[in-house]
Amino acid sequence: MSSATYTVSGMTCDHCRATVTKAIGALDGVTGVDIDLAGGRVTVTAADEPDDTVIAGAVDEAGYELTGRA
């Protein structure tokens, strides 16, 4: 298992949390998504090292912006 934490802008409520969790959680190999709304951080746990480009694409599809890796 491997994990990475990202900063994501635009998340402000539980609906945002659910949308981003669903988008990232649907990716192959992802085993967990933990979101800290107050800090704008998303921690992704996966079988292998999460692919930043793939994670960013899922976040973008959900309507938010991945602004960096924390």
PyMOL Python script that loads the backbone (N, CA, C, O; Angstrom):
from pymol import cmd

cmd.read_pdbstr("""\
ATOM      1  N   MET A   1       0.837  -1.185   0.000  1.00  0.00           N
ATOM      2  CA  MET A   1       0.000   0.000   0.000  1.00  0.00           C
ATOM      3  C   MET A   1       0.880   1.247   0.000  1.00  0.00           C
ATOM      4  O   MET A   1       1.958   1.281   0.594  1.00  0.00           O
ATOM      5  N   SER A   2       0.392   2.240  -0.670  1.00  0.00           N
ATOM      6  CA  SER A   2       1.094   3.507  -0.761  1.00  0.00           C
ATOM      7  C   SER A   2       0.060   4.613  -0.648  1.00  0.00           C
ATOM      8  O   SER A   2      -1.110   4.409  -0.970  1.00  0.00           O
ATOM      9  N   SER A   3       0.486   5.780  -0.193  1.00  0.00           N
ATOM     10  CA  SER A   3      -0.464   6.887  -0.103  1.00  0.00           C
ATOM     11  C   SER A   3       0.212   8.191  -0.496  1.00  0.00           C
ATOM     12  O   SER A   3       1.435   8.324  -0.449  1.00  0.00           O
ATOM     13  N   ALA A   4      -0.625   9.151  -0.887  1.00  0.00           N
ATOM     14  CA  ALA A   4      -0.160  10.485  -1.245  1.00  0.00           C
ATOM     15  C   ALA A   4      -1.236  11.470  -0.816  1.00  0.00           C
ATOM     16  O   ALA A   4      -2.426  11.158  -0.847  1.00  0.00           O
ATOM     17  N   THR A   5      -0.808  12.662  -0.418  1.00  0.00           N
ATOM     18  CA  THR A   5      -1.745  13.700   0.001  1.00  0.00           C
ATOM     19  C   THR A   5      -1.651  14.868  -0.971  1.00  0.00           C
ATOM     20  O   THR A   5      -0.561  15.311  -1.335  1.00  0.00           O
ATOM     21  N   TYR A   6      -2.813  15.352  -1.380  1.00  0.00           N
ATOM     22  CA  TYR A   6      -2.904  16.434  -2.351  1.00  0.00           C
ATOM     23  C   TYR A   6      -3.688  17.595  -1.760  1.00  0.00           C
ATOM     24  O   TYR A   6      -4.490  17.408  -0.845  1.00  0.00           O
ATOM     25  N   THR A   7      -3.455  18.798  -2.284  1.00  0.00           N
ATOM     26  CA  THR A   7      -4.283  19.941  -1.931  1.00  0.00           C
ATOM     27  C   THR A   7      -5.257  20.166  -3.090  1.00  0.00           C
ATOM     28  O   THR A   7      -4.879  20.145  -4.261  1.00  0.00           O
ATOM     29  N   VAL A   8      -6.519  20.382  -2.722  1.00  0.00           N
ATOM     30  CA  VAL A   8      -7.578  20.550  -3.715  1.00  0.00           C
ATOM     31  C   VAL A   8      -8.374  21.798  -3.348  1.00  0.00           C
ATOM     32  O   VAL A   8      -8.782  21.973  -2.200  1.00  0.00           O
ATOM     33  N   SER A   9      -8.590  22.663  -4.341  1.00  0.00           N
ATOM     34  CA  SER A   9      -9.355  23.884  -4.064  1.00  0.00           C
ATOM     35  C   SER A   9     -10.802  23.706  -4.493  1.00  0.00           C
ATOM     36  O   SER A   9     -11.111  22.951  -5.415  1.00  0.00           O
ATOM     37  N   GLY A  10     -11.682  24.423  -3.800  1.00  0.00           N
ATOM     38  CA  GLY A  10     -13.092  24.433  -4.155  1.00  0.00           C
ATOM     39  C   GLY A  10     -13.984  23.551  -3.303  1.00  0.00           C
ATOM     40  O   GLY A  10     -15.207  23.645  -3.406  1.00  0.00           O
ATOM     41  N   MET A  11     -13.417  22.705  -2.470  1.00  0.00           N
ATOM     42  CA  MET A  11     -14.232  21.830  -1.618  1.00  0.00           C
ATOM     43  C   MET A  11     -14.658  22.594  -0.371  1.00  0.00           C
ATOM     44  O   MET A  11     -13.817  23.096   0.376  1.00  0.00           O
ATOM     45  N   THR A  12     -15.974  22.678  -0.148  1.00  0.00           N
ATOM     46  CA  THR A  12     -16.448  23.453   0.995  1.00  0.00           C
ATOM     47  C   THR A  12     -17.480  22.745   1.866  1.00  0.00           C
ATOM     48  O   THR A  12     -17.798  23.220   2.957  1.00  0.00           O
ATOM     49  N   CYS A  13     -18.015  21.595   1.388  1.00  0.00           N
ATOM     50  CA  CYS A  13     -19.113  20.978   2.139  1.00  0.00           C
ATOM     51  C   CYS A  13     -19.073  19.452   1.996  1.00  0.00           C
ATOM     52  O   CYS A  13     -18.217  18.899   1.305  1.00  0.00           O
ATOM     53  N   ASP A  14     -20.010  18.795   2.658  1.00  0.00           N
ATOM     54  CA  ASP A  14     -20.066  17.339   2.594  1.00  0.00           C
ATOM     55  C   ASP A  14     -20.383  16.834   1.187  1.00  0.00           C
ATOM     56  O   ASP A  14     -19.938  15.751   0.805  1.00  0.00           O
ATOM     57  N   HIS A  15     -21.143  17.602   0.417  1.00  0.00           N
ATOM     58  CA  HIS A  15     -21.412  17.215  -0.970  1.00  0.00           C
ATOM     59  C   HIS A  15     -20.102  17.199  -1.765  1.00  0.00           C
ATOM     60  O   HIS A  15     -19.856  16.286  -2.554  1.00  0.00           O
ATOM     61  N   CYS A  16     -19.276  18.207  -1.550  1.00  0.00           N
ATOM     62  CA  CYS A  16     -17.962  18.267  -2.209  1.00  0.00           C
ATOM     63  C   CYS A  16     -17.139  17.040  -1.827  1.00  0.00           C
ATOM     64  O   CYS A  16     -16.543  16.383  -2.681  1.00  0.00           O
ATOM     65  N   ARG A  17     -17.117  16.748  -0.541  1.00  0.00           N
ATOM     66  CA  ARG A  17     -16.364  15.590  -0.042  1.00  0.00           C
ATOM     67  C   ARG A  17     -16.843  14.310  -0.727  1.00  0.00           C
ATOM     68  O   ARG A  17     -16.027  13.501  -1.168  1.00  0.00           O
ATOM     69  N   ALA A  18     -18.147  14.128  -0.816  1.00  0.00           N
ATOM     70  CA  ALA A  18     -18.703  12.916  -1.422  1.00  0.00           C
ATOM     71  C   ALA A  18     -18.373  12.831  -2.909  1.00  0.00           C
ATOM     72  O   ALA A  18     -18.055  11.756  -3.417  1.00  0.00           O
ATOM     73  N   THR A  19     -18.446  13.957  -3.601  1.00  0.00           N
ATOM     74  CA  THR A  19     -18.176  13.986  -5.042  1.00  0.00           C
ATOM     75  C   THR A  19     -16.724  13.618  -5.333  1.00  0.00           C
ATOM     76  O   THR A  19     -16.454  12.799  -6.211  1.00  0.00           O
ATOM     77  N   VAL A  20     -15.795  14.219  -4.603  1.00  0.00           N
ATOM     78  CA  VAL A  20     -14.371  13.943  -4.820  1.00  0.00           C
ATOM     79  C   VAL A  20     -14.034  12.519  -4.386  1.00  0.00           C
ATOM     80  O   VAL A  20     -13.266  11.833  -5.060  1.00  0.00           O
ATOM     81  N   THR A  21     -14.594  12.073  -3.277  1.00  0.00           N
ATOM     82  CA  THR A  21     -14.363  10.706  -2.807  1.00  0.00           C
ATOM     83  C   THR A  21     -14.819   9.700  -3.857  1.00  0.00           C
ATOM     84  O   THR A  21     -14.113   8.732  -4.140  1.00  0.00           O
ATOM     85  N   LYS A  22     -15.991   9.925  -4.431  1.00  0.00           N
ATOM     86  CA  LYS A  22     -16.519   9.008  -5.440  1.00  0.00           C
ATOM     87  C   LYS A  22     -15.640   9.002  -6.692  1.00  0.00           C
ATOM     88  O   LYS A  22     -15.347   7.939  -7.240  1.00  0.00           O
ATOM     89  N   ALA A  23     -15.221  10.183  -7.142  1.00  0.00           N
ATOM     90  CA  ALA A  23     -14.414  10.292  -8.360  1.00  0.00           C
ATOM     91  C   ALA A  23     -13.061   9.594  -8.207  1.00  0.00           C
ATOM     92  O   ALA A  23     -12.643   8.843  -9.088  1.00  0.00           O
ATOM     93  N   ILE A  24     -12.386   9.840  -7.098  1.00  0.00           N
ATOM     94  CA  ILE A  24     -11.071   9.233  -6.889  1.00  0.00           C
ATOM     95  C   ILE A  24     -11.217   7.758  -6.528  1.00  0.00           C
ATOM     96  O   ILE A  24     -10.436   6.922  -6.983  1.00  0.00           O
ATOM     97  N   GLY A  25     -12.207   7.446  -5.721  1.00  0.00           N
ATOM     98  CA  GLY A  25     -12.422   6.060  -5.291  1.00  0.00           C
ATOM     99  C   GLY A  25     -12.721   5.107  -6.433  1.00  0.00           C
ATOM    100  O   GLY A  25     -12.505   3.902  -6.305  1.00  0.00           O
ATOM    101  N   ALA A  26     -13.218   5.634  -7.560  1.00  0.00           N
ATOM    102  CA  ALA A  26     -13.541   4.803  -8.717  1.00  0.00           C
ATOM    103  C   ALA A  26     -12.310   4.425  -9.542  1.00  0.00           C
ATOM    104  O   ALA A  26     -12.391   3.573 -10.427  1.00  0.00           O
ATOM    105  N   LEU A  27     -11.179   5.055  -9.254  1.00  0.00           N
ATOM    106  CA  LEU A  27      -9.962   4.779 -10.027  1.00  0.00           C
ATOM    107  C   LEU A  27      -9.393   3.403  -9.678  1.00  0.00           C
ATOM    108  O   LEU A  27      -9.465   2.961  -8.532  1.00  0.00           O
ATOM    109  N   ASP A  28      -8.832   2.742 -10.678  1.00  0.00           N
ATOM    110  CA  ASP A  28      -8.214   1.428 -10.470  1.00  0.00           C
ATOM    111  C   ASP A  28      -7.114   1.508  -9.419  1.00  0.00           C
ATOM    112  O   ASP A  28      -6.268   2.401  -9.463  1.00  0.00           O
ATOM    113  N   GLY A  29      -7.131   0.581  -8.486  1.00  0.00           N
ATOM    114  CA  GLY A  29      -6.079   0.473  -7.489  1.00  0.00           C
ATOM    115  C   GLY A  29      -6.277   1.304  -6.238  1.00  0.00           C
ATOM    116  O   GLY A  29      -5.583   1.089  -5.244  1.00  0.00           O
ATOM    117  N   VAL A  30      -7.216   2.260  -6.262  1.00  0.00           N
ATOM    118  CA  VAL A  30      -7.445   3.117  -5.092  1.00  0.00           C
ATOM    119  C   VAL A  30      -8.214   2.320  -4.044  1.00  0.00           C
ATOM    120  O   VAL A  30      -9.258   1.735  -4.330  1.00  0.00           O
ATOM    121  N   THR A  31      -7.678   2.310  -2.827  1.00  0.00           N
ATOM    122  CA  THR A  31      -8.304   1.557  -1.744  1.00  0.00           C
ATOM    123  C   THR A  31      -8.893   2.459  -0.667  1.00  0.00           C
ATOM    124  O   THR A  31      -9.642   1.991   0.190  1.00  0.00           O
ATOM    125  N   GLY A  32      -8.561   3.753  -0.702  1.00  0.00           N
ATOM    126  CA  GLY A  32      -9.105   4.656   0.294  1.00  0.00           C
ATOM    127  C   GLY A  32      -8.917   6.109  -0.080  1.00  0.00           C
ATOM    128  O   GLY A  32      -7.938   6.475  -0.731  1.00  0.00           O
ATOM    129  N   VAL A  33      -9.873   6.944   0.340  1.00  0.00           N
ATOM    130  CA  VAL A  33      -9.814   8.386   0.111  1.00  0.00           C
ATOM    131  C   VAL A  33     -10.232   9.049   1.414  1.00  0.00           C
ATOM    132  O   VAL A  33     -11.323   8.795   1.924  1.00  0.00           O
ATOM    133  N   ASP A  34      -9.360   9.904   1.955  1.00  0.00           N
ATOM    134  CA  ASP A  34      -9.671  10.620   3.197  1.00  0.00           C
ATOM    135  C   ASP A  34      -9.569  12.110   2.903  1.00  0.00           C
ATOM    136  O   ASP A  34      -8.543  12.578   2.409  1.00  0.00           O
ATOM    137  N   ILE A  35     -10.628  12.857   3.206  1.00  0.00           N
ATOM    138  CA  ILE A  35     -10.663  14.282   2.881  1.00  0.00           C
ATOM    139  C   ILE A  35     -10.781  15.126   4.137  1.00  0.00           C
ATOM    140  O   ILE A  35     -11.646  14.899   4.983  1.00  0.00           O
ATOM    141  N   ASP A  36      -9.888  16.109   4.240  1.00  0.00           N
ATOM    142  CA  ASP A  36      -9.916  17.113   5.296  1.00  0.00           C
ATOM    143  C   ASP A  36     -10.415  18.406   4.652  1.00  0.00           C
ATOM    144  O   ASP A  36      -9.640  19.139   4.037  1.00  0.00           O
ATOM    145  N   LEU A  37     -11.716  18.681   4.797  1.00  0.00           N
ATOM    146  CA  LEU A  37     -12.298  19.868   4.164  1.00  0.00           C
ATOM    147  C   LEU A  37     -11.642  21.155   4.640  1.00  0.00           C
ATOM    148  O   LEU A  37     -11.327  22.026   3.829  1.00  0.00           O
ATOM    149  N   ALA A  38     -11.436  21.285   5.933  1.00  0.00           N
ATOM    150  CA  ALA A  38     -10.884  22.517   6.483  1.00  0.00           C
ATOM    151  C   ALA A  38      -9.505  22.826   5.907  1.00  0.00           C
ATOM    152  O   ALA A  38      -9.178  23.985   5.654  1.00  0.00           O
ATOM    153  N   GLY A  39      -8.707  21.796   5.703  1.00  0.00           N
ATOM    154  CA  GLY A  39      -7.355  21.996   5.182  1.00  0.00           C
ATOM    155  C   GLY A  39      -7.258  21.870   3.675  1.00  0.00           C
ATOM    156  O   GLY A  39      -6.211  22.153   3.093  1.00  0.00           O
ATOM    157  N   GLY A  40      -8.353  21.443   3.028  1.00  0.00           N
ATOM    158  CA  GLY A  40      -8.329  21.263   1.588  1.00  0.00           C
ATOM    159  C   GLY A  40      -7.392  20.152   1.151  1.00  0.00           C
ATOM    160  O   GLY A  40      -6.804  20.212   0.071  1.00  0.00           O
ATOM    161  N   ARG A  41      -7.257  19.142   1.992  1.00  0.00           N
ATOM    162  CA  ARG A  41      -6.329  18.047   1.698  1.00  0.00           C
ATOM    163  C   ARG A  41      -7.078  16.752   1.422  1.00  0.00           C
ATOM    164  O   ARG A  41      -8.084  16.440   2.059  1.00  0.00           O
ATOM    165  N   VAL A  42      -6.558  16.013   0.454  1.00  0.00           N
ATOM    166  CA  VAL A  42      -7.113  14.723   0.080  1.00  0.00           C
ATOM    167  C   VAL A  42      -5.987  13.704   0.140  1.00  0.00           C
ATOM    168  O   VAL A  42      -4.984  13.833  -0.561  1.00  0.00           O
ATOM    169  N   THR A  43      -6.158  12.688   0.984  1.00  0.00           N
ATOM    170  CA  THR A  43      -5.167  11.620   1.076  1.00  0.00           C
ATOM    171  C   THR A  43      -5.718  10.399   0.355  1.00  0.00           C
ATOM    172  O   THR A  43      -6.810   9.913   0.652  1.00  0.00           O
ATOM    173  N   VAL A  44      -4.931   9.920  -0.600  1.00  0.00           N
ATOM    174  CA  VAL A  44      -5.327   8.776  -1.424  1.00  0.00           C
ATOM    175  C   VAL A  44      -4.432   7.595  -1.072  1.00  0.00           C
ATOM    176  O   VAL A  44      -3.206   7.706  -1.086  1.00  0.00           O
ATOM    177  N   THR A  45      -5.053   6.473  -0.757  1.00  0.00           N
ATOM    178  CA  THR A  45      -4.330   5.233  -0.494  1.00  0.00           C
ATOM    179  C   THR A  45      -4.612   4.290  -1.659  1.00  0.00           C
ATOM    180  O   THR A  45      -5.753   4.141  -2.098  1.00  0.00           O
ATOM    181  N   ALA A  46      -3.547   3.657  -2.149  1.00  0.00           N
ATOM    182  CA  ALA A  46      -3.695   2.786  -3.312  1.00  0.00           C
ATOM    183  C   ALA A  46      -2.742   1.610  -3.207  1.00  0.00           C
ATOM    184  O   ALA A  46      -1.808   1.606  -2.406  1.00  0.00           O
ATOM    185  N   ALA A  47      -3.006   0.612  -4.041  1.00  0.00           N
ATOM    186  CA  ALA A  47      -2.157  -0.579  -4.069  1.00  0.00           C
ATOM    187  C   ALA A  47      -0.728  -0.202  -4.465  1.00  0.00           C
ATOM    188  O   ALA A  47       0.235  -0.721  -3.901  1.00  0.00           O
ATOM    189  N   ASP A  48      -0.599   0.701  -5.431  1.00  0.00           N
ATOM    190  CA  ASP A  48       0.696   1.212  -5.868  1.00  0.00           C
ATOM    191  C   ASP A  48       0.717   2.714  -5.652  1.00  0.00           C
ATOM    192  O   ASP A  48      -0.296   3.299  -5.270  1.00  0.00           O
ATOM    193  N   GLU A  49       1.858   3.344  -5.890  1.00  0.00           N
ATOM    194  CA  GLU A  49       1.985   4.800  -5.750  1.00  0.00           C
ATOM    195  C   GLU A  49       0.924   5.480  -6.621  1.00  0.00           C
ATOM    196  O   GLU A  49       0.863   5.226  -7.824  1.00  0.00           O
ATOM    197  N   PRO A  50       0.081   6.347  -6.024  1.00  0.00           N
ATOM    198  CA  PRO A  50      -0.936   7.033  -6.819  1.00  0.00           C
ATOM    199  C   PRO A  50      -0.296   7.867  -7.937  1.00  0.00           C
ATOM    200  O   PRO A  50       0.728   8.519  -7.731  1.00  0.00           O
ATOM    201  N   ASP A  51      -0.908   7.835  -9.107  1.00  0.00           N
ATOM    202  CA  ASP A  51      -0.432   8.591 -10.265  1.00  0.00           C
ATOM    203  C   ASP A  51      -1.028   9.995 -10.190  1.00  0.00           C
ATOM    204  O   ASP A  51      -2.242  10.166 -10.304  1.00  0.00           O
ATOM    205  N   ASP A  52      -0.176  10.992  -9.999  1.00  0.00           N
ATOM    206  CA  ASP A  52      -0.637  12.369  -9.820  1.00  0.00           C
ATOM    207  C   ASP A  52      -1.505  12.849 -10.980  1.00  0.00           C
ATOM    208  O   ASP A  52      -2.497  13.544 -10.762  1.00  0.00           O
ATOM    209  N   THR A  53      -1.145  12.489 -12.197  1.00  0.00           N
ATOM    210  CA  THR A  53      -1.893  12.923 -13.371  1.00  0.00           C
ATOM    211  C   THR A  53      -3.297  12.322 -13.390  1.00  0.00           C
ATOM    212  O   THR A  53      -4.267  13.005 -13.719  1.00  0.00           O
ATOM    213  N   VAL A  54      -3.396  11.058 -13.039  1.00  0.00           N
ATOM    214  CA  VAL A  54      -4.695  10.385 -13.009  1.00  0.00           C
ATOM    215  C   VAL A  54      -5.571  10.968 -11.897  1.00  0.00           C
ATOM    216  O   VAL A  54      -6.764  11.201 -12.093  1.00  0.00           O
ATOM    217  N   ILE A  55      -4.971  11.200 -10.736  1.00  0.00           N
ATOM    218  CA  ILE A  55      -5.714  11.793  -9.609  1.00  0.00           C
ATOM    219  C   ILE A  55      -6.201  13.186  -9.998  1.00  0.00           C
ATOM    220  O   ILE A  55      -7.358  13.527  -9.753  1.00  0.00           O
ATOM    221  N   ALA A  56      -5.331  13.991 -10.601  1.00  0.00           N
ATOM    222  CA  ALA A  56      -5.705  15.345 -11.021  1.00  0.00           C
ATOM    223  C   ALA A  56      -6.851  15.312 -12.022  1.00  0.00           C
ATOM    224  O   ALA A  56      -7.746  16.155 -11.968  1.00  0.00           O
ATOM    225  N   GLY A  57      -6.831  14.349 -12.932  1.00  0.00           N
ATOM    226  CA  GLY A  57      -7.906  14.213 -13.913  1.00  0.00           C
ATOM    227  C   GLY A  57      -9.242  13.896 -13.258  1.00  0.00           C
ATOM    228  O   GLY A  57     -10.275  14.446 -13.640  1.00  0.00           O
ATOM    229  N   ALA A  58      -9.217  13.005 -12.268  1.00  0.00           N
ATOM    230  CA  ALA A  58     -10.452  12.647 -11.564  1.00  0.00           C
ATOM    231  C   ALA A  58     -10.994  13.838 -10.783  1.00  0.00           C
ATOM    232  O   ALA A  58     -12.202  14.073 -10.764  1.00  0.00           O
ATOM    233  N   VAL A  59     -10.107  14.583 -10.144  1.00  0.00           N
ATOM    234  CA  VAL A  59     -10.521  15.765  -9.383  1.00  0.00           C
ATOM    235  C   VAL A  59     -11.124  16.805 -10.333  1.00  0.00           C
ATOM    236  O   VAL A  59     -12.151  17.411 -10.029  1.00  0.00           O
ATOM    237  N   ASP A  60     -10.481  17.003 -11.477  1.00  0.00           N
ATOM    238  CA  ASP A  60     -10.970  17.950 -12.478  1.00  0.00           C
ATOM    239  C   ASP A  60     -12.350  17.534 -13.002  1.00  0.00           C
ATOM    240  O   ASP A  60     -13.248  18.366 -13.135  1.00  0.00           O
ATOM    241  N   GLU A  61     -12.508  16.253 -13.294  1.00  0.00           N
ATOM    242  CA  GLU A  61     -13.804  15.723 -13.763  1.00  0.00           C
ATOM    243  C   GLU A  61     -14.902  15.981 -12.739  1.00  0.00           C
ATOM    244  O   GLU A  61     -16.059  16.200 -13.100  1.00  0.00           O
ATOM    245  N   ALA A  62     -14.534  15.956 -11.457  1.00  0.00           N
ATOM    246  CA  ALA A  62     -15.501  16.173 -10.391  1.00  0.00           C
ATOM    247  C   ALA A  62     -15.829  17.648 -10.218  1.00  0.00           C
ATOM    248  O   ALA A  62     -16.755  18.001  -9.486  1.00  0.00           O
ATOM    249  N   GLY A  63     -15.063  18.521 -10.898  1.00  0.00           N
ATOM    250  CA  GLY A  63     -15.353  19.953 -10.836  1.00  0.00           C
ATOM    251  C   GLY A  63     -14.494  20.739  -9.867  1.00  0.00           C
ATOM    252  O   GLY A  63     -14.838  21.862  -9.499  1.00  0.00           O
ATOM    253  N   TYR A  64     -13.388  20.164  -9.456  1.00  0.00           N
ATOM    254  CA  TYR A  64     -12.496  20.823  -8.506  1.00  0.00           C
ATOM    255  C   TYR A  64     -11.093  20.891  -9.105  1.00  0.00           C
ATOM    256  O   TYR A  64     -10.853  20.374 -10.196  1.00  0.00           O
ATOM    257  N   GLU A  65     -10.170  21.531  -8.388  1.00  0.00           N
ATOM    258  CA  GLU A  65      -8.829  21.693  -8.931  1.00  0.00           C
ATOM    259  C   GLU A  65      -7.779  21.172  -7.955  1.00  0.00           C
ATOM    260  O   GLU A  65      -7.708  21.612  -6.808  1.00  0.00           O
ATOM    261  N   LEU A  66      -6.967  20.229  -8.428  1.00  0.00           N
ATOM    262  CA  LEU A  66      -5.840  19.751  -7.651  1.00  0.00           C
ATOM    263  C   LEU A  66      -4.749  20.803  -7.795  1.00  0.00           C
ATOM    264  O   LEU A  66      -4.282  21.067  -8.903  1.00  0.00           O
ATOM    265  N   THR A  67      -4.342  21.406  -6.683  1.00  0.00           N
ATOM    266  CA  THR A  67      -3.379  22.514  -6.751  1.00  0.00           C
ATOM    267  C   THR A  67      -1.967  22.104  -6.377  1.00  0.00           C
ATOM    268  O   THR A  67      -1.038  22.898  -6.522  1.00  0.00           O
ATOM    269  N   GLY A  68      -1.788  20.890  -5.903  1.00  0.00           N
ATOM    270  CA  GLY A  68      -0.440  20.452  -5.575  1.00  0.00           C
ATOM    271  C   GLY A  68      -0.448  19.183  -4.739  1.00  0.00           C
ATOM    272  O   GLY A  68      -1.492  18.661  -4.346  1.00  0.00           O
ATOM    273  N   ARG A  69       0.750  18.720  -4.489  1.00  0.00           N
ATOM    274  CA  ARG A  69       0.923  17.550  -3.635  1.00  0.00           C
ATOM    275  C   ARG A  69       1.446  18.043  -2.296  1.00  0.00           C
ATOM    276  O   ARG A  69       2.463  18.733  -2.231  1.00  0.00           O
ATOM    277  N   ALA A  70       0.757  17.692  -1.249  1.00  0.00           N
ATOM    278  CA  ALA A  70       1.122  18.186   0.097  1.00  0.00           C
ATOM    279  C   ALA A  70       2.261  17.394   0.691  1.00  0.00           C
ATOM    280  O   ALA A  70       2.690  17.675   1.811  1.00  0.00           O
TER     281      ALA A  70
END
""", "prot")
cmd.dss("prot")
cmd.show_as("cartoon", "prot")
cmd.util.cbc("prot")
cmd.orient("prot")
